[in-house]
Amino acid sequence: MTQASAAPTGHRFTVGQEAPDFQIQDHQGNTVSKQSLLGTRYVLYFYPAANTPACNQQACDFRDHVEDFGTQGLPVYGVSPDSVETLSKFAAKHELNFTVLADPEHEASVAFGTWGEKKNYGRTYEGLIRSTFVINEQGAFDLAQYNVRAKGHVEKLLRDLQNLG
């Protein structure tokens, strides 16, 4: 079961704002929440769907650089609208060394402002907007990036984190 406080439609968060509350299941069926992560600075990234080319690349990039985030004390959490079962298979297939979270009802995605109108090949539809956040120990945003590209994003994120200090 997912629980999250909703952001206004189309709302985009900025650095320093309080992150919304969320409670969501990971790929092993355990509950992860903002409350359980207080005291930890972490990366929370949202991606549209497991087992698609761009999302596979992004997840594998995080997997391959998880130690770089770890040296900065940053665990990584990926969120998608997929089910726990789908994410469990996805994590095993790609040997992911970080936690992926299931948001099939889009509650966390809406709360973080990552669910909304998208355009692709002239078609407009509702979907997940690929986004990445760094949330600090107090539960506020240190970084908020919307509409990121899958390819090269992890390396850019690491550079951005170096610039944050």
VENTARA-V78838 format. One record per pair of residues at least 24 apart in sequence whose C-alpha atoms are under 10 Angstrom apart, sorted by sequence separation. I is the first residue (numbers start at 1). J is the second residue. D is the distance in whole Angstrom. If there is no record, write none. Layout:
BEGIN
i,j,d
I,J,D
I,J,D
END
This chain:
BEGIN
i,j,d
1,25,7
75,99,8
76,100,8
77,101,7
78,102,9
79,103,7
80,104,7
81,105,7
82,106,10
133,157,10
55,80,10
79,104,10
81,106,6
132,157,9
43,69,9
80,106,8
81,107,9
42,69,9
79,106,10
81,108,9
134,161,9
1,29,10
42,70,10
63,91,10
80,108,9
81,109,8
2,31,9
4,33,9
50,79,10
79,108,8
80,109,8
118,147,10
1,31,9
2,32,10
3,33,9
4,34,9
42,72,10
44,74,10
49,79,9
50,80,7
66,96,9
67,97,10
79,109,8
2,33,9
41,72,9
42,73,8
43,74,6
44,75,9
45,76,8
46,77,9
47,78,7
48,79,8
49,80,6
50,81,9
51,82,10
59,90,10
60,91,10
63,94,9
66,97,7
41,73,7
42,74,5
43,75,6
44,76,6
45,77,6
46,78,6
47,79,6
48,80,6
49,81,7
50,82,7
59,91,9
63,95,8
64,96,9
65,97,10
66,98,7
112,144,10
114,146,7
40,73,8
41,74,6
42,75,5
43,76,5
44,77,5
45,78,5
46,79,5
47,80,5
48,81,7
49,82,6
50,83,10
63,96,6
64,97,9
113,146,9
114,147,9
40,74,8
41,75,8
42,76,6
43,77,6
44,78,6
45,79,6
46,80,6
47,81,8
48,82,8
56,90,9
60,94,7
62,96,8
63,97,6
81,115,10
40,75,8
41,76,10
42,77,8
43,78,8
44,79,7
45,80,9
46,81,9
47,82,10
51,86,9
59,94,8
60,95,8
61,96,10
62,97,9
63,98,7
50,86,8
51,87,9
59,95,10
60,96,7
62,98,8
49,86,10
50,87,7
57,94,10
59,96,7
60,97,9
49,87,9
51,89,9
56,94,8
59,97,10
50,89,9
51,90,7
59,98,9
50,90,6
51,91,10
50,91,9
59,100,9
51,93,9
51,94,9
32,77,10
81,127,9
81,128,8
80,128,8
50,100,10
80,130,9
26,77,9
79,130,10
26,78,9
79,131,10
26,79,9
79,132,10
25,79,10
30,84,10
46,100,10
78,132,9
24,79,9
27,82,10
29,84,7
44,99,10
45,100,9
46,101,9
77,132,10
27,83,8
28,84,7
29,85,9
44,100,9
45,101,10
77,133,10
26,83,9
27,84,5
28,85,8
44,101,10
46,103,10
25,83,9
26,84,7
27,85,7
76,134,9
25,84,7
26,85,10
27,86,8
28,87,9
29,88,9
75,134,10
24,84,10
27,87,5
28,88,6
74,134,9
26,87,8
27,88,5
74,135,9
26,88,8
27,89,8
46,108,10
47,109,10
74,136,9
27,90,9
28,91,10
46,109,8
27,91,7
27,92,10
46,112,9
48,114,10
32,99,10
47,114,9
48,115,9
46,114,7
32,101,8
45,114,10
46,115,9
31,101,9
28,99,9
30,101,9
27,99,7
28,100,9
29,101,9
26,99,6
27,100,6
28,101,9
29,102,9
25,99,10
26,100,6
27,101,6
28,102,10
25,100,9
26,101,4
27,102,7
55,130,9
25,101,6
26,102,6
24,101,7
25,102,6
26,103,9
23,101,10
24,102,7
25,103,8
24,103,7
48,127,7
49,128,9
23,103,10
24,104,10
48,128,5
47,128,7
48,129,7
49,130,10
46,128,8
47,129,7
48,130,7
24,107,9
46,129,7
47,130,5
48,131,10
23,107,9
24,108,8
46,130,5
47,131,7
22,107,8
23,108,8
45,130,8
46,131,5
47,132,9
69,154,10
22,108,6
45,131,6
46,132,6
72,158,10
21,108,8
22,109,10
44,131,9
45,132,4
46,133,9
68,155,10
20,108,8
44,132,6
45,133,6
66,154,10
69,157,10
22,111,8
43,132,7
44,133,5
45,134,8
61,150,9
65,154,8
69,158,8
72,161,9
20,110,10
21,111,8
22,112,9
43,133,6
44,134,6
61,151,8
64,154,10
65,155,8
68,158,8
72,162,9
20,111,6
21,112,9
42,133,8
43,134,5
44,135,7
58,149,9
59,150,9
61,152,8
62,153,9
63,154,10
19,111,9
20,112,7
42,134,6
43,135,6
58,150,5
61,153,8
62,154,6
69,161,9
19,112,8
20,113,10
41,134,7
42,135,5
43,136,9
57,150,7
58,151,7
61,154,6
62,155,9
65,158,9
41,135,6
42,136,7
55,149,10
56,150,9
57,151,7
58,152,8
60,154,10
61,155,8
40,135,8
41,136,4
42,137,8
54,149,9
55,150,7
57,152,9
58,153,7
59,154,9
40,136,7
41,137,5
54,150,6
55,151,9
58,154,7
38,135,9
39,136,8
40,137,5
41,138,8
42,139,10
53,150,9
54,151,7
37,135,9
38,136,8
39,137,4
40,138,8
41,139,8
2,101,10
11,110,9
12,111,10
13,112,7
37,136,9
38,137,5
39,138,6
40,139,8
41,140,9
42,141,10
43,142,10
45,144,10
2,102,8
3,103,9
7,107,10
10,110,9
11,111,9
12,112,8
13,113,7
37,137,8
38,138,6
39,139,8
41,141,10
42,142,10
43,143,9
44,144,10
45,145,9
46,146,9
1,102,9
2,103,7
6,107,7
7,108,9
9,110,8
10,111,10
11,112,8
12,113,6
13,114,10
34,135,9
37,138,9
38,139,6
41,142,9
45,146,10
47,148,10
1,103,9
2,104,8
3,105,9
4,106,9
5,107,8
6,108,8
7,109,9
8,110,8
9,111,9
10,112,10
11,113,5
12,114,8
37,139,8
38,140,10
46,148,10
1,104,9
2,105,7
3,106,10
4,107,6
5,108,8
6,109,9
7,110,7
8,111,8
9,112,10
10,113,6
11,114,9
35,138,10
45,148,10
47,150,9
1,105,9
2,106,8
3,107,6
4,108,5
6,110,6
7,111,5
8,112,9
9,113,7
10,114,8
11,115,10
34,138,10
35,139,8
2,107,6
3,108,7
4,109,9
5,110,9
6,111,4
7,112,6
8,113,8
9,114,10
10,115,8
11,116,10
34,139,7
1,107,10
2,108,7
4,110,8
5,111,6
6,112,7
7,113,6
9,115,9
10,116,7
4,111,6
5,112,9
6,113,8
7,114,10
9,116,8
10,117,9
3,111,9
4,112,9
19,133,9
43,157,10
19,134,10
19,135,7
18,135,9
19,136,9
15,133,9
17,135,10
18,136,10
21,139,9
14,133,10
15,134,9
16,135,9
19,138,9
20,139,8
13,133,9
15,135,9
16,136,9
18,138,8
19,139,6
20,140,9
18,139,6
19,140,5
20,141,10
17,139,9
18,140,4
19,141,6
16,139,9
17,140,5
18,141,6
19,142,10
16,140,6
17,141,6
18,142,10
15,140,8
16,141,5
17,142,9
14,140,9
15,141,5
16,142,6
17,143,10
13,140,10
14,141,7
15,142,5
16,143,8
17,144,10
13,141,8
14,142,8
15,143,5
16,144,10
14,143,7
15,144,6
13,143,9
14,144,6
15,145,10
13,144,7
14,145,9
12,144,8
13,145,9
12,145,9
13,146,9
12,146,8
END
